[in-house]
């Protein structure tokens, strides 16, 4: 699956992980100057898109420090995708690993 290098206010970086429903990339939200993880759907058939949307809606209902939140759902070149936070920091500023059921890889600032 080929993804654009840039779209909207996002600059796509390296691949973080790949699963049954899609691929997650580290990206930068250029307007807000923050790292995000963006998941692109793997297949274009209506069934896969519906499962992807159900998964995103379910995750969007979860509010927990160990689950990455979803900022929005959208389309790029007919591919459904969602941007989400790429890391979580405690008030003390230490990094904490974050994970979600949809992502097999964790992410932080690019290393």
N, C-alpha and C positions, 0 to 999 in steps of 0.2 A: 504494500500500500504506500503510495507516495503522498506526502503531505506538503503543503506550501511552506516556504521558509518564513513568510510573514502573512498575517491577515488581521483585520481589525486593528487592535492596538497590541497584538501579541507578536513576539519574535520567537520562533520555534527553535529549540536547542536539541539536545541529544535525547535518544530514546531511553526511557526509564524501565519499561517493562511491557510485556505482551501477554495477553490472555485470550480466552475464548471469544470475548465480545469486542475486543479492540486493543489498541496500542496506546500507551501513555508516554507523553513527551514532557521533558522539562522545558518551560518557556518563560519569557519575561513579559510582564505587563508593562509596556513602555510608558504608558500614561501615569501609572501609579508607582512605577519603579519597584516592583516586587516580583519575586519568582512565583510561578504558578505551574501546576501540572495540568496538562490537557490530554484528555482521552478522545481518540478518534475511533469511530465504529469500524469494525473490520469488514463487514459485508453490507451491501446496499439493499438486500431484499427486505420487504415490508415486515416480515416476522422478526428479523434481527433488529431492525430499527425499533419495533415495538418493545422487544425485550430490553434493549438499551435504555429506552425512555422509562420503562417501569423500574429498572435498576436505579437510574438517576433520581427518579422521584422518591424512591424508598430511601436512598442515601440522604437526600435533601431534608428528610424528616428527622434525621439523627443529629443531635447536638451533644457532642461528647469530645473532650480534649484529645482522645486517641483516634478520632475519626475525622478524616479530611472533609471539610465542607465543600459544597458545590456552589460556585458563584452564579452560573447560568448555563443554559443549554442553547446551542445554536447550530447553524450549518455553515460549512465552508466547502465550496465546490461540490455540493450535494451530499457531503458526508456530515452526519450528525456528530457533534462533539460537545464536551463540557469542560470548561476551565474550573479548576479548584485550587485551594491553597496547596502549596508544595511543602510547607513545614509549619510546625507550631513551636512557639518559644514561650517559655515560662516567664513570669514577671521578673525573675532574676536574670533573664537574658540567656540562660543555658538552652541549648538545643535539645529537643525531645524528638525521638523517632515517632513518626505518624504513619498510620496504615489505614487502609479501608478494604472492605471485602472485594472491591473492584480492582484493586491495584496490588500486584504481587511484589512490587518494588517500593521502597520508601525513598523519599527525596529530601534534599536540603539544598542549600546554595550550591551551585555547580562547583565541583572539585576538580 
